[in-house]
């Protein structure tokens, strides 16, 4: 594959991964019951509504789980895998392999969102613990549903909260066990599914 093919491969993979990232942000906003009126939330909903809204007319959310957004995320990732394999000259993959690869990509995107959100949350706790910026509030709202149960199990040691460390370990464990296992089962290199 030439330089043009490699550039096209990287561009398609990055664009698909970024849009999947935004779709999974929408999923996590619904899951965490984040403030809908937050301007960042509204931007995410507007950016994803053209593809999610038609599916939501057929598949309604089940409690905190926006199944339509997950399905759209899997479709977007599957299309991305097809495009990447087509650019690479590999042809159409088997459907089962494609679905497993798409699932691995979606789970990886969710884990990355939590990973980046935790880094932002830790930095904010050092430099601006009482931040009222819409982005800071959104990061707190997204992470709180997973942090609260961890804080009940591992209470803070004075001013030191160990729950982010445990969450980082869980993210790495899930990434290593689940995402890598699914990628191997799909027959794709992990890098082809992750994107960035």
N, C-alpha and C positions, 0 to 999 in steps of 0.2 A: 504494500500500500504506500502510495506516495505521500508527500507533504500535504497536498491538498486534501487527500483522504483522511489523514490523521487530524488535520485541522477541522474538517467537517465532523468527524467522529467526536472530537472534544467539544465542539460547539453544540451539537445535538444533545450529547450526554449532559452537558452543563445546563442547557435551557430546560430540558425535561426534568432534571433534578431540581432546579430552582422552582419550577411550577409545581412539582410534587411537594416540595418543601412548603409552599404557600397553601396548597390543598390540605396538607396534614396540619398546618397551623389552624386552618379553619376547623378541622376535625377536633383538635385539642381545645379550641375556644369553646366549642359546643360541649365537649366533655367536661371541661372545668367550669362551665357556666360563667365564663368571663363577661365583663361588661360589654354589651352589644353597642352601647353608645360611645365607646372609646373610638376616637378617630382611626386608630390603627386597625381595630376590629372591623370597622366599616369598610376600610380600604381592602382588607383581606376578603371580606364577603363580596364586595363589588368585583374584585379581580377574579373570583372563582365562580360567581353566580352564573355566567353564561354556560358553563359546563355542568355545574352541580344542580341548578334549579330544575332543569327538565327531568333529571333522575329523581329528585326529591318529590316531584308530582306523583311518581309511581311508588317510590320506596320512602316512606316517612321515617324520621328518626325514632329509635327505640330508646326512650329515656334519655340518658346522656350520650348514647352512641348514634352518631350521624352516619348510618350505614351507607347512604347515597354518596357521601363524600369519600368514604373508604373505597367504594366500588369505582368511582371516577378516578381516584388515585391509582388503583390497580390497573385500570384501562390506560391511563396516561403512561404509567411505567411500562406496561406491556408494549404500547406503541413505541416508546423510547427504545426498548430492547430490540424490537423489530427493526427500527430505523438504524440503530447502531450495527446490528448484524448485517443489514443490507449494505450499509456503507463499507463495512469490512469485507463484503463479498461472501458471507457465510450462508446466505439464504434464509428461508423461513424456518424457525425452530419448531419443534413439536409443541402442541397446545399445552400439555401438562407441564412441560419444562418452562414454557412461557408464563403460565399462571404461578408456578412456584417462584420463579425469578421475580415476578411482579410483587408477590407477597413479601419476599425478602427485601425488595426495594422500599416498599411502604413501611415495613417495620423499621428498617434502617433510618428512614426519614424521620419517623417519630422519635426514635432514640437520639438522633442528632439534634432535634429541636430541644429535647430535654437537656442534652449535654450543653448546648450553647446557652440555654436559658439559665442553667445552674451557674455557668461561668459569669454571666451578666449579673445574676443575683448576688454572687459572692463579691464581685467588684463593687456593686452598688452598696452592699452592706459595709464596705470599708470607706468609700468616698462620699456616699450620699444616702445614709440609712433612712432618711425620712423623705425620699424623693417622691414628688407628686407628678412627675412626667407621665404622660399616657403610656409610653413604652415601658417604664419601670413598673407601673401598676399592672400592665398586661403580663409581664414576666412573672410577677408575684402571683397573679391569678392563675396562670397556667401551671406553675410549679406547686402551688399549695395543695392541690388534691393528692399529689404523691408524697409531698413532704410531711403533711399532717400525720398520716399513719406512722411514718418513720420516727417522727418526734415523740409519738406516744410510746414506741418501743425503746427508743434511745433518747432519753431526756437530755437537754443541754447540760453541760458541765459548767455551771456559772455562765460566763459570757460566751463560752465556746459551744457552738452547735455542731455536733458530729454527723447529723443526718445528711448534709450534702456529700460528705465523704462516702457514706453508705450508698447513697443514690448513684454516685459516680461508679462505685464498684458494681452495683446492679446493672447499670447501663453497659459497662464493659463486659460483664458476664453474659447478658442477653445478646449483645452484639456478637460476642465470640461463639456462643453456643447456638443461638437461634438463627441469626442472619447468615453466619458462615455455613451452618449445616444446610439451610435452605439453598444457599448459593451452590454448594457442592451437589445437592440433590438435583438442582436444575441443570447442572453441568456447565455453569458459567463461572468465569473468574469473578471473585468478589468485587474487584475494581470496576467491572462492567456494569454491576448492579448499583453500585454506590454513587458514582458520578462525581461527587466533590467531597 
